């Protein structure tokens, strides 16, 4: 049991928190990928397809999809953390009842 007054945590809660950290890390890395800002470099000289605007539109759609997945990862991370906190709180209440 921790001597610093911290509430003990279960192995399952610890795994959930580790998964939350991993998801946050992946979300951060996705936010750093070059493709997120690629649309800024697209112009009349760089396009391939029916029109320069179609190229930019396609890049913006792909950017939006990446950003949406970042949000999904972060939401799942928060859910894991919340579940781990709830598990620990229930365990503390149960331990206090005994």
N, C-alpha and C positions, 0 to 999 in steps of 0.2 A: 504494500500500500504506500503511495507517495507520502513523503514526510512534509511536503510543502503545503499541505492543506488542500491539494488538488483532489478532485473527485476521481476515484478509480474508473477505468474504462474497460469495457469488455473487448475481447479479441475481434468480435464482429464489428463493433463500433470503430475500432482502430482501423480495420480493413476498409470500412466505408470512408473514413477520413482520408486514408491513403489514396483510394480511388478518386475522391473529390480533388485532391491535390493533383493527381495525374490528369484529370479532365481539365482543370484550370490551366495546367501547363500546356496541354494540347491546344486549348482555346487561345492562349497567349501566342503560341507559335504560329497558329493559323493567321492570327492578326498581323503577324510580322512578315508573312510571305509576300514576295514581290508581286504576285498576281493581283493582290488586293488593290494596288495602286497602278496597275498596268494601263488602265483606261486613260490615265493622265498623259501617257506617252503616245496615245493613238491620235493620229491626225491624218490629214489628206495624204501625207507621204508614207504612212505605215499601214494603211488599210488593205485588206484582202476581202473581196466580196462585192456585193452589188453597189455599195456606197460607203464612203467614210463614216457616215452617221450610223449605218447598220453595224459596222465594226465596233464603234464606240458603244452602241446600245447592247451588243452582245457581251462586250467586256463588262459593262455595268450590271448586266443580269448575272453574270458569273460572280462578280464581286458581291452582289446582294445574296447570292446563294451561300457563299463562304461566310459572310457576316451572319447570316441566319443560323448556320451550323455552329458558329462560335457562341451565339446566344443559347442554342440548345445545349451545348456542352456545359456552359456556365450554369444554366438552370438545373441540369442534372447534378452538377457538383453541389449546388446549394441544397438540393433535395437529399443527397447522400449525407451531407453535414447535418442537416436538420434531423434526419432519421437517426444518425449516430447520437446526437444530443438527446433526443427523446429516449433512446435506449438507455443511455447512461442515467438520465433523470429517473426513469422507471426503476432501474437497478438500485439507485441511491435511496429511493422511497422504500423499496422492498427491503433493503438492508437495514434501514432505520426502523422498520416495523418489527423486525425480529428481536 
